[in-house]
Amino acid sequence: MAASAASSFQITIARPSVLSTKRISSFCSTKFGGETPKLSCNILASSCHVSSIQHFWRSFTSTTQKLQKVVTKAKSESDDSKPASVLPIDLRGKRAFIAGIADDNGYGWAIAKSLAAAGAEILVGTWVPALNIFETSLRRGKFDESRVLPDGSLMEITKVYPLDAVFDSLEDVPEDIKTNKRYAGSSKWTVSEVAESVKEDFGSIDILVHSLANGPEVTKHLLETSRKGYLAAISASSYSYVSLLKHFLPIMNPGGSSISLTYIASERIIPGYGGGMSSAKAALESDTRVLAFEAGRKQKVRVNTISAGPLRSRAAKAIGFIDMMIDYSIANAPLQKELSADEVGNTAAFLASPLASAITGAVIYVDNGLNAMGVGVDSPIFKDLNIPKSTE
């Protein structure tokens, strides 16, 4: 009843900045992996957060009459026949599966946070070799600071599944992978098995996010890329999305949304982004349009991809020139600022919400407008050109 009352209160007075009791009531339900026991609050929450919950709970339960007065006042000052003046992104009651989270500083993590902030339940698929360290870091509170949501609560991850999206079924897995010690102790981690596990555990999902890519020869020029390296990039970065949607679509509720991440190298030359990765991103964007048609007709599910600008994530640092790309973007994009992961996360939350109910088959650019530029204006050749400058 208290959680219900708090929810009603927030809606009535246009969502003030108080800690959601929905988060409190469900906070202890977090579990990780298929066989790991449920974790207690004091494992996943910082002592500061637990303290803030206790303080808020005491305040809430001891001031019921005061809250009632606020609600009455808010109603009396507005016309009940008019809707609230806030246009919310409301994903309460929705369930999201995000594939490709292995740490707390990439776009996948940011998308999970934005979806959680909007009320969605979060399920995660983590690459098998990274699963242990990810779960351990989460359990020990190493991610607590980056789990903080706008209302002060911590993002809850209901369950983490081991996942290797390169393999559709166990029959596809070569023997050397099956016996690899990095995969020891994990099971049911191929795409079809994970989809079946999610079905068994939760029945259905509403949001599917593909946030993974890999190109083993990404630092090589395309002319130096081997067939094996090229096909590996396509498999891990493009076909993996087709496979995910193929196996998850049957358990996606009508009206659901599927989102992937792409990059401007799909349509522009980005020297250094090689090994077939530019081709993989181009394939991903083409597949997005076809999948939007097929998934839309078959299950009323929308399919979009976000073309995100450069981010200083661990995965991007592996390429070796991410700092250079960020500097280039700041110097040449219409909006001269560094892109934050939250900006991509918030875009994903919008695309997953009913507010984007007519958007599908689209490439949405979240890159400070860099995609619109035809030349780099920081070139010395433009030194005498009258380039617009900030007046601040």
Order of alpha helices (4+ residues) and beta strands (2+ residues): alpha-alpha-alpha-alpha-alpha-beta-alpha-beta-alpha-beta-alpha-alpha-beta-alpha-alpha-beta-alpha-beta-alpha-alpha-alpha-beta
